[in-house]
Structure formats: C-alpha cells, structure tokens
Amino acid sequence: AQSVSQHNHHVILSEAASLELGCNYSYGGTVNLFWYVQYPGQHLQLLLKYFSGDPLVKGIKGFEAEFIKSKFSFNLRKPSVQWSDTAEYFCAVNLNTGRRALTFGSGTRLQVQP
Amino acid sequence: DAGVIQSPRHEVTEMGQEVTLRCKPISGHNSLFWYRQTMMRGLELLIYFNNNVPIDDSGMPEDRFSAKMPNASFSTLKIQPSEPRDSAVYFCASSLTTEQYFGPGTRLTVT
C-alpha cells in the first residue's frame, strides 16, 4: 500500500521567512498529488494539486509545490510567510487508478510568529 | 453551493451510547468519504462510497462502526456502542473528480 511521509511535524517561522515543507510518497506508479491546509478550528481546504504536466504547480495564497518524480517528492513552498499562514498542512496522494481515495501524510503544524 | 454539510458539529456522549453522524455531500458529487482525525493517528480514511455503493471499508476500525448511503444526498456513520477511544473529529468529504471537498467535521467526545 502507498504511504505518505511528512518529516516536519512542527515548524516555527517568523513572518517573511521562506517556507518549505517536505512530502515524500512511496508508490512507483502514476500518482495525483495534493496539498491541503487546515486553519485552526476549520475544515481542510485544497491548496494545490498536481495531476500531470508542468511539475511546478502554483496554488492559492502564494503557495507552490514541485513534483520531483525521481525523488518521489512533492514539497510545498512559499517565499514569504504571513501570520495568517499559521495552520496544519497535509500532503495527500491518490493512485491514478480510478479510485478516488486519498492517503494523507501525518501533517505539519506551521506556526508563524509576528 | 453550501458545500459539504455535517451534523452535529459537536457531540458529547457517554460510553456505550449509540452515536450517529450525518453528512450531506455537494449536489452532483458521486463519491463520498468518511475520515477520522486524531492527534495520535492523523487523518485516516474510514470508508469510501461511489454512486452510493461502499467501495472500500478497510479503514473501519471494527464492527462497532457502520456507514450507510441510502441515496446520493445523504450518508450516516454510526458507532454502537461508543467508547472513549472513538473521541476524534470525523470529516465527511465528497468529490466528482479526484479533488475532494471536506465538510466542517463533527467533534465527538465519548466520556
């Protein structure tokens, strides 16, 4: 079965710092990749997704992610974080087999200090 | 669109009681997912329906958990009897393509 690893469990940054959150998956076939964000007390919202094409994907709120197939990675980045980016970030993988179930990583809690 | 609707938003119950969580997916979506989120285990898929038919229930913890989708606009997740270790946030999500849309969740506390 596929798995998703997010190695950073808790990240603390100051405003304007750059962000990179790691995500690695274990599956050799074609995958669809997602980053979701969960603001405190709220439900998960989609930040960005990769299905095919340009491996550099731009999402909402200035986030982007790069799919590196050789490294089985889909890291999330943002050049300059804001206090409002404080949230939990989840990487998720869907096998491109027609099944729509997602496998989520354990999440990374980002705390941005003003 | 109102998005995915879940009820109740909060539920506090005593051990041994039956708990029923409800979900209304986004109109037109044909897949529905139930997830459980805990600090220890993160976000876990419990069960997944496609066109009202359960496709994968391998994540359902044990026989105390059951889920139904009697029609395209309604699903329930039932726990009977409930136990303290069932305390978690339960999310419902729906999709038409691979992208899933999540509801606000039900925070369940079993004392």
Interface residues (C-beta under 8 A of the other chain):
Chain A: N32 F34 Y36 Q42 H43 L44 Q45 L46 K49 F51 F90 N94 R99 R100 A101 L102 T103 F104 G105 S106 G107
Chain B: S31 F33 G42 L43 E44 L45 Y48 N50 I55 D56 F91 A93 S95 T97 T98 E99 Q100 Y101 F102 G103 P104 G105
